[in-house]
Amino acid sequence: MPAGSDVPLPALPRTWRPFGARLAGILFGGMLLVVCAFAWFGFDEATRAKFTWFQRGTLVFLGLLAFSAWYALVRSRVVATEEKLVVVNGYRRYEYDWAEVVAVNLAPGAPWVTLDLSDGTTASALAIQGSDGGRAKAAVRDLRRLVAAHSG
């Protein structure tokens, strides 16, 4: 028996989400929003009047674009159920039967987990970020054990 085989499998369904990237997005995005709001309201009325509606619209559009990129990262997740593995990367959703997943990899320095699939391709799982350190290693360990338990 391999070492650590007496550790019980995680209860299903189990969901993994990125932590550090979500936290950074919230903190830095919030700070940017506060700075921009203070700058805008710090301008006198004459300076604010010089901005055209097109310029204001462009700033709002860029803010919404940044928010949509952050939201795509926040909604990224990996969900393990008894029947399948669901991977949500940004605005795309992928479902894999357990038999399709051959291996779970997080190489040193890799930004996120990759799944080796039975058809010879790989799939990224943005929800488990290498920058999360110990959380990512524990998630990979749990996911590998689940793949091994459901593949046989």
N, CA, C and O atoms as a GROMACS GRO file, in nm:
protein
  608
    1MET      N    1   0.083  -0.118   0.000
    1MET     CA    2   0.000   0.000   0.000
    1MET      C    3   0.087   0.125   0.000
    1MET      O    4   0.184   0.133   0.075
    2PRO      N    5   0.053   0.222  -0.084
    2PRO     CA    6   0.130   0.346  -0.086
    2PRO      C    7   0.111   0.424   0.044
    2PRO      O    8   0.008   0.414   0.110
    3ALA      N    9   0.212   0.501   0.077
    3ALA     CA   10   0.204   0.585   0.197
    3ALA      C   11   0.089   0.684   0.182
    3ALA      O   12   0.071   0.743   0.075
    4GLY      N   13   0.014   0.702   0.287
    4GLY     CA   14  -0.095   0.797   0.282
    4GLY      C   15  -0.224   0.740   0.226
    4GLY      O   16  -0.321   0.814   0.210
    5SER      N   17  -0.226   0.610   0.194
    5SER     CA   18  -0.346   0.552   0.136
    5SER      C   19  -0.457   0.536   0.238
    5SER      O   20  -0.572   0.512   0.201
    6ASP      N   21  -0.426   0.549   0.367
    6ASP     CA   22  -0.528   0.537   0.470
    6ASP      C   23  -0.605   0.667   0.488
    6ASP      O   24  -0.699   0.671   0.568
    7VAL      N   25  -0.568   0.771   0.418
    7VAL     CA   26  -0.638   0.898   0.425
    7VAL      C   27  -0.768   0.886   0.345
    7VAL      O   28  -0.764   0.845   0.229
    8PRO      N   29  -0.882   0.921   0.404
    8PRO     CA   30  -1.009   0.907   0.332
    8PRO      C   31  -1.018   1.003   0.214
    8PRO      O   32  -0.958   1.111   0.215
    9LEU      N   33  -1.094   0.963   0.114
    9LEU     CA   34  -1.116   1.050  -0.002
    9LEU      C   35  -1.200   1.170   0.039
    9LEU      O   36  -1.280   1.161   0.132
   10PRO      N   37  -1.182   1.283  -0.028
   10PRO     CA   38  -1.265   1.400   0.002
   10PRO      C   39  -1.412   1.367  -0.024
   10PRO      O   40  -1.444   1.292  -0.116
   11ALA      N   41  -1.499   1.423   0.055
   11ALA     CA   42  -1.643   1.405   0.035
   11ALA      C   43  -1.685   1.473  -0.096
   11ALA      O   44  -1.638   1.582  -0.128
   12LEU      N   45  -1.772   1.408  -0.169
   12LEU     CA   46  -1.820   1.462  -0.296
   12LEU      C   47  -1.964   1.510  -0.279
   12LEU      O   48  -2.038   1.449  -0.202
   13PRO      N   49  -2.005   1.614  -0.345
   13PRO     CA   50  -1.928   1.693  -0.440
   13PRO      C   51  -1.826   1.783  -0.369
   13PRO      O   52  -1.848   1.827  -0.256
   14ARG      N   53  -1.717   1.809  -0.437
   14ARG     CA   54  -1.607   1.890  -0.384
   14ARG      C   55  -1.574   1.997  -0.487
   14ARG      O   56  -1.559   1.965  -0.605
   15THR      N   57  -1.562   2.122  -0.445
   15THR     CA   58  -1.534   2.233  -0.536
   15THR      C   59  -1.404   2.301  -0.496
   15THR      O   60  -1.380   2.327  -0.379
   16TRP      N   61  -1.321   2.330  -0.597
   16TRP     CA   62  -1.198   2.406  -0.577
   16TRP      C   63  -1.210   2.536  -0.656
   16TRP      O   64  -1.259   2.537  -0.768
   17ARG      N   65  -1.164   2.644  -0.595
   17ARG     CA   66  -1.164   2.777  -0.658
   17ARG      C   67  -1.029   2.844  -0.632
   17ARG      O   68  -0.962   2.810  -0.535
   18PRO      N   69  -0.989   2.938  -0.720
   18PRO     CA   70  -0.863   3.009  -0.694
   18PRO      C   71  -0.879   3.101  -0.573
   18PRO      O   72  -0.987   3.157  -0.550
   19PHE      N   73  -0.773   3.116  -0.497
   19PHE     CA   74  -0.780   3.201  -0.378
   19PHE      C   75  -0.700   3.330  -0.396
   19PHE      O   76  -0.756   3.439  -0.387
   20GLY      N   77  -0.571   3.318  -0.421
   20GLY     CA   78  -0.484   3.436  -0.430
   20GLY      C   79  -0.525   3.533  -0.539
   20GLY      O   80  -0.527   3.654  -0.518
   21ALA      N   81  -0.557   3.480  -0.656
   21ALA     CA   82  -0.596   3.567  -0.768
   21ALA      C   83  -0.728   3.637  -0.739
   21ALA      O   84  -0.746   3.753  -0.775
   22ARG      N   85  -0.820   3.568  -0.674
   22ARG     CA   86  -0.948   3.631  -0.638
   22ARG      C   87  -0.925   3.743  -0.537
   22ARG      O   88  -0.982   3.852  -0.549
   23LEU      N   89  -0.842   3.714  -0.438
   23LEU     CA   90  -0.814   3.814  -0.336
   23LEU      C   91  -0.744   3.936  -0.396
   23LEU      O   92  -0.780   4.050  -0.365
   24ALA      N   93  -0.646   3.913  -0.481
   24ALA     CA   94  -0.575   4.024  -0.546
   24ALA      C   95  -0.669   4.106  -0.632
   24ALA      O   96  -0.662   4.229  -0.632
   25GLY      N   97  -0.758   4.040  -0.705
   25GLY     CA   98  -0.854   4.112  -0.789
   25GLY      C   99  -0.946   4.200  -0.708
   25GLY      O  100  -0.976   4.313  -0.745
   26ILE      N  101  -0.991   4.146  -0.595
   26ILE     CA  102  -1.080   4.224  -0.508
   26ILE      C  103  -1.006   4.344  -0.449
   26ILE      O  104  -1.056   4.457  -0.453
   27LEU      N  105  -0.887   4.319  -0.394
   27LEU     CA  106  -0.814   4.428  -0.329
   27LEU      C  107  -0.768   4.535  -0.428
   27LEU      O  108  -0.794   4.653  -0.408
   28PHE      N  109  -0.700   4.492  -0.534
   28PHE     CA  110  -0.646   4.591  -0.629
   28PHE      C  111  -0.756   4.657  -0.712
   28PHE      O  112  -0.748   4.776  -0.742
   29GLY      N  113  -0.857   4.580  -0.748
   29GLY     CA  114  -0.970   4.638  -0.820
   29GLY      C  115  -1.044   4.739  -0.736
   29GLY      O  116  -1.082   4.846  -0.783
   30GLY      N  117  -1.064   4.704  -0.608
   30GLY     CA  118  -1.131   4.797  -0.517
   30GLY      C  119  -1.050   4.924  -0.496
   30GLY      O  120  -1.104   5.034  -0.493
   31MET      N  121  -0.918   4.906  -0.480
   31MET     CA  122  -0.832   5.024  -0.461
   31MET      C  123  -0.832   5.112  -0.585
   31MET      O  124  -0.836   5.235  -0.574
   32LEU      N  125  -0.829   5.051  -0.703
   32LEU     CA  126  -0.832   5.129  -0.827
   32LEU      C  127  -0.963   5.206  -0.839
   32LEU      O  128  -0.964   5.322  -0.881
   33LEU      N  129  -1.072   5.142  -0.804
   33LEU     CA  130  -1.202   5.208  -0.810
   33LEU      C  131  -1.207   5.327  -0.714
   33LEU      O  132  -1.258   5.433  -0.749
   34VAL      N  133  -1.154   5.310  -0.593
   34VAL     CA  134  -1.153   5.419  -0.494
   34VAL      C  135  -1.065   5.535  -0.542
   34VAL      O  136  -1.104   5.651  -0.531
   35VAL      N  137  -0.948   5.503  -0.594
   35VAL     CA  138  -0.857   5.608  -0.644
   35VAL      C  139  -0.922   5.686  -0.759
   35VAL      O  140  -0.915   5.809  -0.763
   36CYS      N  141  -0.984   5.613  -0.852
   36CYS     CA  142  -1.048   5.680  -0.966
   36CYS      C  143  -1.165   5.768  -0.919
   36CYS      O  144  -1.184   5.878  -0.969
   37ALA      N  145  -1.243   5.719  -0.822
   37ALA     CA  146  -1.355   5.797  -0.771
   37ALA      C  147  -1.305   5.924  -0.700
   37ALA      O  148  -1.360   6.032  -0.720
   38PHE      N  149  -1.202   5.909  -0.617
   38PHE     CA  150  -1.146   6.028  -0.549
   38PHE      C  151  -1.087   6.126  -0.649
   38PHE      O  152  -1.101   6.248  -0.633
   39ALA      N  153  -1.022   6.075  -0.753
   39ALA     CA  154  -0.965   6.164  -0.854
   39ALA      C  155  -1.076   6.240  -0.927
   39ALA      O  156  -1.066   6.361  -0.948
   40TRP      N  157  -1.182   6.167  -0.965
   40TRP     CA  158  -1.292   6.231  -1.039
   40TRP      C  159  -1.361   6.338  -0.954
   40TRP      O  160  -1.384   6.450  -1.001
   41PHE      N  161  -1.393   6.304  -0.830
   41PHE     CA  162  -1.461   6.402  -0.746
   41PHE      C  163  -1.366   6.508  -0.691
   41PHE      O  164  -1.409   6.610  -0.638
   42GLY      N  165  -1.235   6.483  -0.704
   42GLY     CA  166  -1.137   6.583  -0.664
   42GLY      C  167  -1.118   6.692  -0.769
   42GLY      O  168  -1.070   6.801  -0.739
   43PHE      N  169  -1.158   6.662  -0.894
   43PHE     CA  170  -1.151   6.764  -0.999
   43PHE      C  171  -1.255   6.872  -0.972
   43PHE      O  172  -1.363   6.846  -0.918
   44ASP      N  173  -1.219   6.996  -1.011
   44ASP     CA  174  -1.319   7.100  -1.000
   44ASP      C  175  -1.420   7.085  -1.115
   44ASP      O  176  -1.398   7.008  -1.208
   45GLU      N  177  -1.529   7.158  -1.107
   45GLU     CA  178  -1.638   7.146  -1.205
   45GLU      C  179  -1.591   7.178  -1.348
   45GLU      O  180  -1.637   7.115  -1.443
   46ALA      N  181  -1.501   7.273  -1.363
   46ALA     CA  182  -1.452   7.311  -1.496
   46ALA      C  183  -1.372   7.196  -1.559
   46ALA      O  184  -1.385   7.171  -1.679
   47THR      N  185  -1.291   7.128  -1.480
   47THR     CA  186  -1.212   7.017  -1.532
   47THR      C  187  -1.303   6.901  -1.570
   47THR      O  188  -1.284   6.840  -1.676
   48ARG      N  189  -1.401   6.870  -1.487
   48ARG     CA  190  -1.493   6.761  -1.519
   48ARG      C  191  -1.574   6.792  -1.644
   48ARG      O  192  -1.607   6.702  -1.721
   49ALA      N  193  -1.607   6.918  -1.666
   49ALA     CA  194  -1.686   6.958  -1.783
   49ALA      C  195  -1.608   6.939  -1.914
   49ALA      O  196  -1.669   6.930  -2.020
   50LYS      N  197  -1.475   6.934  -1.908
   50LYS     CA  198  -1.394   6.916  -2.028
   50LYS      C  199  -1.400   6.774  -2.084
   50LYS      O  200  -1.366   6.752  -2.200
   51PHE      N  201  -1.443   6.678  -2.003
   51PHE     CA  202  -1.455   6.540  -2.050
   51PHE      C  203  -1.581   6.526  -2.136
   51PHE      O  204  -1.690   6.566  -2.095
   52THR      N  205  -1.564   6.470  -2.254
   52THR     CA  206  -1.680   6.447  -2.341
   52THR      C  207  -1.752   6.319  -2.297
   52THR      O  208  -1.699   6.239  -2.221
   53TRP      N  209  -1.875   6.303  -2.349
   53TRP     CA  210  -1.949   6.180  -2.316
   53TRP      C  211  -1.878   6.057  -2.373
   53TRP      O  212  -1.883   5.949  -2.314
   54PHE      N  213  -1.812   6.075  -2.486
   54PHE     CA  214  -1.737   5.962  -2.544
   54PHE      C  215  -1.621   5.922  -2.452
   54PHE      O  216  -1.598   5.803  -2.431
   55GLN      N  217  -1.549   6.020  -2.399
   55GLN     CA  218  -1.439   5.988  -2.307
   55GLN      C  219  -1.490   5.923  -2.180
   55GLN      O  220  -1.429   5.828  -2.131
   56ARG      N  221  -1.600   5.971  -2.126
   56ARG     CA  222  -1.658   5.910  -2.008
   56ARG      C  223  -1.703   5.767  -2.038
   56ARG      O  224  -1.681   5.675  -1.959
   57GLY      N  225  -1.767   5.749  -2.153
   57GLY     CA  226  -1.812   5.616  -2.193
   57GLY      C  227  -1.696   5.520  -2.211
   57GLY      O  228  -1.706   5.402  -2.177
   58THR      N  229  -1.585   5.570  -2.266
   58THR     CA  230  -1.466   5.486  -2.283
   58THR      C  231  -1.412   5.441  -2.148
   58THR      O  232  -1.375   5.324  -2.133
   59LEU      N  233  -1.408   5.530  -2.051
   59LEU     CA  234  -1.361   5.493  -1.917
   59LEU      C  235  -1.454   5.390  -1.852
   59LEU      O  236  -1.407   5.295  -1.789
   60VAL      N  237  -1.583   5.408  -1.868
   60VAL     CA  238  -1.678   5.311  -1.814
   60VAL      C  239  -1.662   5.177  -1.884
   60VAL      O  240  -1.664   5.072  -1.819
   61PHE      N  241  -1.646   5.179  -2.016
   61PHE     CA  242  -1.627   5.055  -2.093
   61PHE      C  243  -1.502   4.981  -2.046
   61PHE      O  244  -1.505   4.860  -2.027
   62LEU      N  245  -1.391   5.053  -2.027
   62LEU     CA  246  -1.268   4.989  -1.981
   62LEU      C  247  -1.285   4.931  -1.840
   62LEU      O  248  -1.233   4.824  -1.811
   63GLY      N  249  -1.358   5.001  -1.755
   63GLY     CA  250  -1.386   4.949  -1.622
   63GLY      C  251  -1.469   4.821  -1.628
   63GLY      O  252  -1.442   4.726  -1.556
   64LEU      N  253  -1.570   4.819  -1.714
   64LEU     CA  254  -1.653   4.700  -1.730
   64LEU      C  255  -1.573   4.584  -1.790
   64LEU      O  256  -1.595   4.468  -1.755
   65LEU      N  257  -1.482   4.616  -1.880
   65LEU     CA  258  -1.396   4.513  -1.940
   65LEU      C  259  -1.306   4.450  -1.834
   65LEU      O  260  -1.289   4.328  -1.830
   66ALA      N  261  -1.248   4.533  -1.748
   66ALA     CA  262  -1.163   4.482  -1.640
   66ALA      C  263  -1.246   4.399  -1.543
   66ALA      O  264  -1.201   4.295  -1.496
   67PHE      N  265  -1.368   4.444  -1.513
   67PHE     CA  266  -1.455   4.368  -1.423
   67PHE      C  267  -1.492   4.234  -1.484
   67PHE      O  268  -1.496   4.133  -1.412
   68SER      N  269  -1.519   4.229  -1.613
   68SER     CA  270  -1.557   4.102  -1.676
   68SER      C  271  -1.441   4.003  -1.676
   68SER      O  272  -1.463   3.883  -1.664
   69ALA      N  273  -1.318   4.052  -1.689
   69ALA     CA  274  -1.201   3.963  -1.682
   69ALA      C  275  -1.184   3.910  -1.540
   69ALA      O  276  -1.156   3.792  -1.520
   70TRP      N  277  -1.202   3.996  -1.440
   70TRP     CA  278  -1.193   3.952  -1.301
   70TRP      C  279  -1.304   3.852  -1.270
   70TRP      O  280  -1.279   3.751  -1.204
   71TYR      N  281  -1.425   3.880  -1.315
   71TYR     CA  282  -1.537   3.791  -1.288
   71TYR      C  283  -1.516   3.654  -1.352
   71TYR      O  284  -1.554   3.552  -1.295
   72ALA      N  285  -1.454   3.651  -1.470
   72ALA     CA  286  -1.425   3.523  -1.535
   72ALA      C  287  -1.330   3.441  -1.448
   72ALA      O  288  -1.348   3.320  -1.436
   73LEU      N  289  -1.232   3.504  -1.388
   73LEU     CA  290  -1.140   3.433  -1.300
   73LEU      C  291  -1.211   3.387  -1.173
   73LEU      O  292  -1.187   3.275  -1.126
   74VAL      N  293  -1.295   3.470  -1.117
   74VAL     CA  294  -1.365   3.437  -0.993
   74VAL      C  295  -1.459   3.319  -1.013
   74VAL      O  296  -1.473   3.236  -0.923
   75ARG      N  297  -1.524   3.310  -1.128
   75ARG     CA  298  -1.618   3.201  -1.149
   75ARG      C  299  -1.550   3.071  -1.191
   75ARG      O  300  -1.616   2.969  -1.204
   76SER      N  301  -1.419   3.073  -1.212
   76SER     CA  302  -1.345   2.951  -1.245
   76SER      C  303  -1.351   2.855  -1.127
   76SER      O  304  -1.336   2.895  -1.012
   77ARG      N  305  -1.375   2.728  -1.158
   77ARG     CA  306  -1.384   2.628  -1.053
   77ARG      C  307  -1.368   2.489  -1.111
   77ARG      O  308  -1.386   2.467  -1.231
   78VAL      N  309  -1.335   2.396  -1.024
   78VAL     CA  310  -1.331   2.254  -1.057
   78VAL      C  311  -1.423   2.186  -0.957
   78VAL      O  312  -1.407   2.202  -0.836
   79VAL      N  313  -1.520   2.112  -1.008
   79VAL     CA  314  -1.616   2.044  -0.922
   79VAL      C  315  -1.608   1.894  -0.948
   79VAL      O  316  -1.627   1.848  -1.061
   80ALA      N  317  -1.578   1.820  -0.844
   80ALA     CA  318  -1.574   1.674  -0.854
   80ALA      C  319  -1.704   1.619  -0.796
   80ALA      O  320  -1.740   1.648  -0.682
   81THR      N  321  -1.774   1.539  -0.876
   81THR     CA  322  -1.895   1.471  -0.830
   81THR      C  323  -1.873   1.321  -0.847
   81THR      O  324  -1.770   1.279  -0.898
   82GLU      N  325  -1.968   1.242  -0.804
   82GLU     CA  326  -1.957   1.097  -0.819
   82GLU      C  327  -1.950   1.056  -0.966
   82GLU      O  328  -1.884   0.958  -1.000
   83GLU      N  329  -2.018   1.130  -1.054
   83GLU     CA  330  -2.030   1.092  -1.194
   83GLU      C  331  -1.922   1.151  -1.284
   83GLU      O  332  -1.880   1.087  -1.380
   84LYS      N  333  -1.876   1.272  -1.253
   84LYS     CA  334  -1.788   1.342  -1.347
   84LYS      C  335  -1.707   1.451  -1.279
   84LYS      O  336  -1.722   1.479  -1.160
   85LEU      N  337  -1.620   1.510  -1.360
   85LEU     CA  338  -1.539   1.624  -1.319
   85LEU      C  339  -1.582   1.742  -1.406
   85LEU      O  340  -1.576   1.734  -1.528
   86VAL      N  341  -1.623   1.849  -1.343
   86VAL     CA  342  -1.668   1.968  -1.415
   86VAL      C  343  -1.561   2.076  -1.398
   86VAL      O  344  -1.523   2.109  -1.285
   87VAL      N  345  -1.513   2.131  -1.509
   87VAL     CA  346  -1.412   2.236  -1.507
   87VAL      C  347  -1.472   2.360  -1.571
   87VAL      O  348  -1.515   2.357  -1.686
   88VAL      N  349  -1.476   2.470  -1.496
   88VAL     CA  350  -1.524   2.597  -1.548
   88VAL      C  351  -1.404   2.690  -1.554
   88VAL      O  352  -1.347   2.726  -1.451
   89ASN      N  353  -1.367   2.729  -1.675
   89ASN     CA  354  -1.256   2.822  -1.698
   89ASN      C  355  -1.316   2.950  -1.758
   89ASN      O  356  -1.356   2.951  -1.875
   90GLY      N  357  -1.321   3.053  -1.680
   90GLY     CA  358  -1.378   3.178  -1.729
   90GLY      C  359  -1.525   3.159  -1.760
   90GLY      O  360  -1.604   3.126  -1.671
   91TYR      N  361  -1.561   3.178  -1.885
   91TYR     CA  362  -1.700   3.168  -1.927
   91TYR      C  363  -1.729   3.037  -2.000
   91TYR      O  364  -1.836   3.022  -2.058
   92ARG      N  365  -1.635   2.941  -1.997
   92ARG     CA  366  -1.654   2.812  -2.063
   92ARG      C  367  -1.661   2.701  -1.959
   92ARG      O  368  -1.592   2.704  -1.858
   93ARG      N  369  -1.745   2.603  -1.989
   93ARG     CA  370  -1.766   2.490  -1.898
   93ARG      C  371  -1.734   2.360  -1.973
   93ARG      O  372  -1.778   2.340  -2.086
   94TYR      N  373  -1.658   2.274  -1.907
   94TYR     CA  374  -1.621   2.145  -1.963
   94TYR      C  375  -1.658   2.036  -1.864
   94TYR      O  376  -1.638   2.052  -1.743
   95GLU      N  377  -1.712   1.927  -1.913
   95GLU     CA  378  -1.746   1.814  -1.828
   95GLU      C  379  -1.670   1.692  -1.878
   95GLU      O  380  -1.671   1.661  -1.997
   96TYR      N  381  -1.605   1.622  -1.785
   96TYR     CA  382  -1.527   1.504  -1.818
   96TYR      C  383  -1.574   1.387  -1.731
   96TYR      O  384  -1.589   1.401  -1.610
   97ASP      N  385  -1.598   1.274  -1.795
   97ASP     CA  386  -1.622   1.152  -1.718
   97ASP      C  387  -1.491   1.118  -1.649
   97ASP      O  388  -1.383   1.151  -1.699
   98TRP      N  389  -1.501   1.052  -1.536
   98TRP     CA  390  -1.379   1.018  -1.462
   98TRP      C  391  -1.283   0.935  -1.548
   98TRP      O  392  -1.162   0.948  -1.536
   99ALA      N  393  -1.336   0.850  -1.633
   99ALA     CA  394  -1.251   0.765  -1.717
   99ALA      C  395  -1.171   0.848  -1.818
   99ALA      O  396  -1.068   0.801  -1.867
  100GLU      N  397  -1.216   0.967  -1.850
  100GLU     CA  398  -1.146   1.053  -1.945
  100GLU      C  399  -1.021   1.117  -1.885
  100GLU      O  400  -0.927   1.150  -1.959
  101VAL      N  401  -1.018   1.135  -1.754
  101VAL     CA  402  -0.906   1.203  -1.688
  101VAL      C  403  -0.801   1.099  -1.651
  101VAL      O  404  -0.826   1.010  -1.570
  102VAL      N  405  -0.683   1.112  -1.712
  102VAL     CA  406  -0.574   1.017  -1.691
  102VAL      C  407  -0.482   1.063  -1.579
  102VAL      O  408  -0.439   0.982  -1.496
  103ALA      N  409  -0.450   1.193  -1.575
  103ALA     CA  410  -0.355   1.244  -1.476
  103ALA      C  411  -0.385   1.390  -1.445
  103ALA      O  412  -0.446   1.462  -1.524
  104VAL      N  413  -0.341   1.432  -1.327
  104VAL     CA  414  -0.353   1.570  -1.281
  104VAL      C  415  -0.212   1.620  -1.256
  104VAL      O  416  -0.138   1.560  -1.178
  105ASN      N  417  -0.174   1.731  -1.322
  105ASN     CA  418  -0.036   1.780  -1.314
  105ASN      C  419  -0.032   1.926  -1.271
  105ASN      O  420  -0.113   2.008  -1.315
  106LEU      N  421   0.063   1.957  -1.185
  106LEU     CA  422   0.096   2.094  -1.150
  106LEU      C  423   0.248   2.100  -1.140
  106LEU      O  424   0.306   2.079  -1.034
  107ALA      N  425   0.310   2.128  -1.254
  107ALA     CA  426   0.456   2.133  -1.259
  107ALA      C  427   0.507   2.253  -1.180
  107ALA      O  428   0.438   2.354  -1.169
  108PRO      N  429   0.628   2.244  -1.124
  108PRO     CA  430   0.685   2.359  -1.052
  108PRO      C  431   0.690   2.482  -1.142
  108PRO      O  432   0.742   2.476  -1.254
  109GLY      N  433   0.636   2.592  -1.095
  109GLY     CA  434   0.635   2.716  -1.171
  109GLY      C  435   0.517   2.728  -1.267
  109GLY      O  436   0.500   2.832  -1.330
  110ALA      N  437   0.436   2.624  -1.279
  110ALA     CA  438   0.320   2.628  -1.369
  110ALA      C  439   0.213   2.720  -1.310
  110ALA      O  440   0.196   2.724  -1.188
  111PRO      N  441   0.143   2.794  -1.393
  111PRO     CA  442   0.042   2.886  -1.340
  111PRO      C  443  -0.082   2.816  -1.286
  111PRO      O  444  -0.146   2.865  -1.193
  112TRP      N  445  -0.118   2.700  -1.345
  112TRP     CA  446  -0.236   2.628  -1.300
  112TRP      C  447  -0.226   2.481  -1.336
  112TRP      O  448  -0.133   2.439  -1.406
  113VAL      N  449  -0.322   2.405  -1.289
  113VAL     CA  450  -0.325   2.260  -1.309
  113VAL      C  451  -0.362   2.227  -1.454
  113VAL      O  452  -0.443   2.296  -1.516
  114THR      N  453  -0.302   2.121  -1.505
  114THR     CA  454  -0.344   2.066  -1.634
  114THR      C  455  -0.390   1.923  -1.612
  114THR      O  456  -0.334   1.850  -1.531
  115LEU      N  457  -0.491   1.886  -1.686
  115LEU     CA  458  -0.544   1.751  -1.680
  115LEU      C  459  -0.504   1.679  -1.809
  115LEU      O  460  -0.529   1.728  -1.918
  116ASP      N  461  -0.443   1.562  -1.795
  116ASP     CA  462  -0.414   1.478  -1.912
  116ASP      C  463  -0.539   1.396  -1.937
  116ASP      O  464  -0.591   1.331  -1.847
  117LEU      N  465  -0.587   1.399  -2.062
  117LEU     CA  466  -0.709   1.330  -2.097
  117LEU      C  467  -0.679   1.204  -2.178
  117LEU      O  468  -0.573   1.192  -2.239
  118SER      N  469  -0.774   1.112  -2.177
  118SER     CA  470  -0.753   0.983  -2.242
  118SER      C  471  -0.738   0.992  -2.393
  118SER      O  472  -0.683   0.901  -2.454
  119ASP      N  473  -0.784   1.100  -2.455
  119ASP     CA  474  -0.768   1.114  -2.600
  119ASP      C  475  -0.633   1.175  -2.639
  119ASP      O  476  -0.610   1.205  -2.757
  120GLY      N  477  -0.543   1.193  -2.543
  120GLY     CA  478  -0.409   1.244  -2.570
  120GLY      C  479  -0.397   1.395  -2.558
  120GLY      O  480  -0.288   1.449  -2.576
  121THR      N  481  -0.505   1.464  -2.529
  121THR     CA  482  -0.500   1.609  -2.515
  121THR      C  483  -0.487   1.646  -2.367
  121THR      O  484  -0.495   1.561  -2.279
  122THR      N  485  -0.467   1.774  -2.344
  122THR     CA  486  -0.464   1.825  -2.207
  122THR      C  487  -0.569   1.935  -2.194
  122THR      O  488  -0.609   1.996  -2.292
  123ALA      N  489  -0.612   1.957  -2.072
  123ALA     CA  490  -0.709   2.063  -2.043
  123ALA      C  491  -0.660   2.141  -1.921
  123ALA      O  492  -0.612   2.082  -1.824
  124SER      N  493  -0.671   2.270  -1.928
  124SER     CA  494  -0.632   2.355  -1.815
  124SER      C  495  -0.745   2.361  -1.713
  124SER      O  496  -0.862   2.354  -1.748
  125ALA      N  497  -0.706   2.374  -1.588
  125ALA     CA  498  -0.803   2.394  -1.479
  125ALA      C  499  -0.758   2.518  -1.403
  125ALA      O  500  -0.679   2.510  -1.310
  126LEU      N  501  -0.810   2.633  -1.445
  126LEU     CA  502  -0.766   2.762  -1.389
  126LEU      C  503  -0.800   2.777  -1.241
  126LEU      O  504  -0.742   2.862  -1.173
  127ALA      N  505  -0.892   2.697  -1.191
  127ALA     CA  506  -0.935   2.712  -1.052
  127ALA      C  507  -0.827   2.673  -0.953
  127ALA      O  508  -0.827   2.722  -0.840
  128ILE      N  509  -0.734   2.587  -0.993
  128ILE     CA  510  -0.627   2.546  -0.902
  128ILE      C  511  -0.500   2.614  -0.950
  128ILE      O  512  -0.432   2.565  -1.041
  129GLN      N  513  -0.468   2.726  -0.888
  129GLN     CA  514  -0.357   2.811  -0.930
  129GLN      C  515  -0.230   2.773  -0.854
  129GLN      O  516  -0.232   2.756  -0.732
  130GLY      N  517  -0.119   2.762  -0.927
  130GLY     CA  518   0.009   2.731  -0.865
  130GLY      C  519   0.051   2.834  -0.763
  130GLY      O  520   0.122   2.802  -0.668
  131SER      N  521   0.008   2.958  -0.781
  131SER     CA  522   0.044   3.065  -0.688
  131SER      C  523  -0.023   3.050  -0.552
  131SER      O  524   0.012   3.122  -0.458
  132ASP      N  525  -0.119   2.960  -0.540
  132ASP     CA  526  -0.185   2.937  -0.412
  132ASP      C  527  -0.104   2.847  -0.319
  132ASP      O  528  -0.146   2.820  -0.206
  133GLY      N  529   0.012   2.801  -0.365
  133GLY     CA  530   0.106   2.728  -0.280
  133GLY      C  531   0.051   2.599  -0.222
  133GLY      O  532   0.014   2.507  -0.295
  134GLY      N  533   0.045   2.594  -0.088
  134GLY     CA  534   0.001   2.474  -0.019
  134GLY      C  535  -0.143   2.435  -0.050
  134GLY      O  536  -0.175   2.317  -0.057
  135ARG      N  537  -0.229   2.534  -0.071
  135ARG     CA  538  -0.368   2.504  -0.109
  135ARG      C  539  -0.372   2.431  -0.241
  135ARG      O  540  -0.447   2.335  -0.258
  136ALA      N  541  -0.290   2.476  -0.336
  136ALA     CA  542  -0.287   2.412  -0.468
  136ALA      C  543  -0.233   2.270  -0.459
  136ALA      O  544  -0.286   2.180  -0.523
  137LYS      N  545  -0.127   2.251  -0.380
  137LYS     CA  546  -0.070   2.117  -0.365
  137LYS      C  547  -0.170   2.021  -0.302
  137LYS      O  548  -0.180   1.906  -0.344
  138ALA      N  549  -0.243   2.068  -0.202
  138ALA     CA  550  -0.345   1.983  -0.138
  138ALA      C  551  -0.458   1.952  -0.236
  138ALA      O  552  -0.509   1.840  -0.238
  139ALA      N  553  -0.497   2.050  -0.316
  139ALA     CA  554  -0.602   2.027  -0.414
  139ALA      C  555  -0.558   1.925  -0.518
  139ALA      O  556  -0.636   1.837  -0.556
  140VAL      N  557  -0.434   1.936  -0.565
  140VAL     CA  558  -0.381   1.840  -0.663
  140VAL      C  559  -0.377   1.700  -0.601
  140VAL      O  560  -0.416   1.602  -0.665
  141ARG      N  561  -0.332   1.691  -0.479
  141ARG     CA  562  -0.326   1.562  -0.410
  141ARG      C  563  -0.466   1.499  -0.401
  141ARG      O  564  -0.484   1.381  -0.432
  142ASP      N  565  -0.563   1.579  -0.358
  142ASP     CA  566  -0.700   1.528  -0.347
  142ASP      C  567  -0.757   1.489  -0.482
  142ASP      O  568  -0.821   1.385  -0.496
  143LEU      N  569  -0.733   1.572  -0.582
  143LEU     CA  570  -0.786   1.544  -0.716
  143LEU      C  571  -0.721   1.418  -0.774
  143LEU      O  572  -0.789   1.337  -0.838
  144ARG      N  573  -0.592   1.400  -0.753
  144ARG     CA  574  -0.525   1.279  -0.800
  144ARG      C  575  -0.584   1.154  -0.734
  144ARG      O  576  -0.604   1.052  -0.799
  145ARG      N  577  -0.610   1.164  -0.604
  145ARG     CA  578  -0.669   1.049  -0.534
  145ARG      C  579  -0.809   1.019  -0.585
  145ARG      O  580  -0.847   0.902  -0.596
  146LEU      N  581  -0.887   1.123  -0.615
  146LEU     CA  582  -1.020   1.102  -0.670
  146LEU      C  583  -1.014   1.040  -0.808
  146LEU      O  584  -1.094   0.952  -0.840
  147VAL      N  585  -0.920   1.086  -0.892
  147VAL     CA  586  -0.905   1.028  -1.026
  147VAL      C  587  -0.869   0.881  -1.015
  147VAL      O  588  -0.925   0.798  -1.087
  148ALA      N  589  -0.776   0.848  -0.926
  148ALA     CA  590  -0.735   0.709  -0.909
  148ALA      C  591  -0.850   0.623  -0.858
  148ALA      O  592  -0.867   0.509  -0.901
  149ALA      N  593  -0.929   0.677  -0.766
  149ALA     CA  594  -1.039   0.599  -0.710
  149ALA      C  595  -1.152   0.577  -0.810
  149ALA      O  596  -1.218   0.473  -0.805
  150HIS      N  597  -1.175   0.672  -0.899
  150HIS     CA  598  -1.286   0.661  -0.994
  150HIS      C  599  -1.245   0.601  -1.128
  150HIS      O  600  -1.331   0.576  -1.213
  151SER      N  601  -1.118   0.580  -1.150
  151SER     CA  602  -1.074   0.526  -1.281
  151SER      C  603  -1.075   0.374  -1.285
  151SER      O  604  -1.065   0.316  -1.393
  152GLY      N  605  -1.087   0.310  -1.172
  152GLY     CA  606  -1.078   0.165  -1.169
  152GLY      C  607  -1.205   0.092  -1.154
  152GLY      O  608  -1.205  -0.031  -1.150
   0.00000   0.00000   0.00000
